[in-house]
Amino acid sequence: MNICVFLSAADLDERYIRPAREFAELIGKGGHTLVWGGSDTGLMGVVADGVARAGGRLVGVSVEFLAGSARADADEMVFARDLPERKALLLDKADAIVIMVGGAGTLDEATEIIELKKHGLHTKPVVLLNTAGFYDGLKQQLQRMEADGFLPLPLLDLVFFAEDGVGALAYLEESLGVR
């Protein structure tokens, strides 16, 4: 399974690093491929390291202006012209999407992926990995959107909230019939 992970390239606190490392190990040990932003820095680097150490493949999609932080030993690395092309390529290469902790860029990716799914432009399972309650506010907002009629589909048809990597991977494998 090709798992696209949207996440931060920032250096973060151990409360985010440890669960990311654990999830990366699950991806690699499961024989899955990480499809990610291609960066070798911060949390992106932590996840790529963990997947590679556990035997998984690395497929990076970076952008030309970030080429200096691209991972040199990725199994495959593609460079997009800009961020919109990067998001499209990441989605195209993925069987499933996991959104981990991140800043404004990750939030942009999350909302675009959910919006595309809402309109039927992809049917891939989407997981928000709610590490340390990071996405509690977004979950509450999406639940309100659903309750107030702003979502044409049930929230669970758009995104699954997982509290840990085990739950995230189990949901993806079940959704895609992979074991």
N, C-alpha and C positions, 0 to 999 in steps of 0.2 A: 504494500500500500504506500502510495506517495502522500505524505502528510505535510501540508503547507502549514508552517507556523509563523504567525505574525507576532513580533515581540520587540522589545527594546534593544538597542545596541549600547545602552548606557551601563556603566558599572553600578551595580545595585547592592543593596543590603543582603545579608545571608538569608533572611526570611524569604527572599525571592530566588536567590541562587540555588539553595538546596533543593527546593521542589522542581526547579527547572532541570537541574542535573539528574534528578530521579526520573523525570519524564523522558529526558533524552536517552537515558539508559534503557527504558522500556521500549522506545522506538527502535533503537539499535538491536537489542536482544530479540525483538519481534521480527527482525529481518526487514524492517520498513525503511523507506527512504525519507530523509528530511529534505523538504523543499523550503528554503528560507531566503531571507534578504541578502545572503551571501557575505555578510560582515563577519570578521574574525574578532570583533571587539564586544565588550560588555556581555550582556546576557545572550546575545546572538552567538558569541564565541563560546560561551559555556555550553549551550545546547549543541552546537556543532561538534565541540570536543567530545561531549558525552555520547552522542550518536556514533561518531567515528570509533571511539574506544570500544563501544559495545557491538561493533560489526555492521552498522548501518551505512547506507550510501548518503552522500551529500550532494544536493543539487542546489546551487546558489543562483539567485537572480538579483544582481546588483544594478546600480545605475552608474553611468559614466562618471558623474561628478563624485562618486564614492569609491572609485576603482582602487584607490590607495589603501582602503581598509578591507578589500575583498580577500577571502580566504584562498591562499595559494594552492592548497592541496585538496580542494573540493573535487569530487568525481566529475562534476560538470559545473561550469560557470558561464552564465549568460549575462550580457550587459545591455540593459535597456537604455533608451535615449532619455527617458524622464520617468517620474514617479507613476503617472497613469499607465504607461506601458509596462512598467515593472509589476504593478498590481494585476494587470491582465495576464501577463506571463506566469506569475505565481499561481493564479487561479487555474490557468490552462494546464499547468504541469501537475496539479494536485488531484488526488482522489477525495481528499477530506481536508478540512481547515480547522486549525486550533489557534485561538487567539489568546496569547499569554499577556503578562503585564507589559505595559508600555506607555508611552507618552501620546502626544497629539497625533503623530504619524500612525501609531497602532490603532488609536481610536478611529481615525479616518478609514483605515483598512477594515476595521470591524464593521463600521456602519455601512460602508460600500458593499461588503460581502453579504451582509444581511439584506440590504436593499435589493441587490441583484437577485438574491434567492426569493425575496418577496414577489418579484416580478417574473419569476420562473426562468430567469436567465442562467441559472445553474441549479442543480438539485443535490449538490454535494453536502454531506453532513458538516455542520458547523458547531464547534464547541468553544465556549468561553471558559477558559481555565481560571477559576476564581481564587487564585492563590492569596492566602491571608486576607480574604474578603475584599480583594482589590476591586472587583466588579460589582459589589453589592449595590452601589448607587445606580449603575447602569441597569442592573437586573430590575431594580425597583422601577426605574423609568420605563423600561420596556414592558413590564407588567401593567403599568398604568396606561401605556399606549394601547395595550391589548384590551384592558377593561373598558377604556373610553372609546373603543371602536376605531382606533387609528391603524390597526393592523388587519389586513384582509385575511390573514391566516392565523391559526393558533400559534402563540409564541413558540411552543415546543416544536412546531414544524419548521421554524426559522433557525432556532439556536438552542443548544443544550448547555446548561450551566453545570460544570463539573467542579467539585471541590478539590480534586487531586488528579494526578496523572493517571492513576490506575482507572479511575472512573471515566476519564476522558478517552483513554485508549479502548476500554471495554465498550463504550458507546459507539465509537467509530467502527470497531471490528463488527459489532452486532449490526450496525446500520448498513455496512457493506458486505456482510456475510463472509468476513475474513477471520481466520483463526490461525 
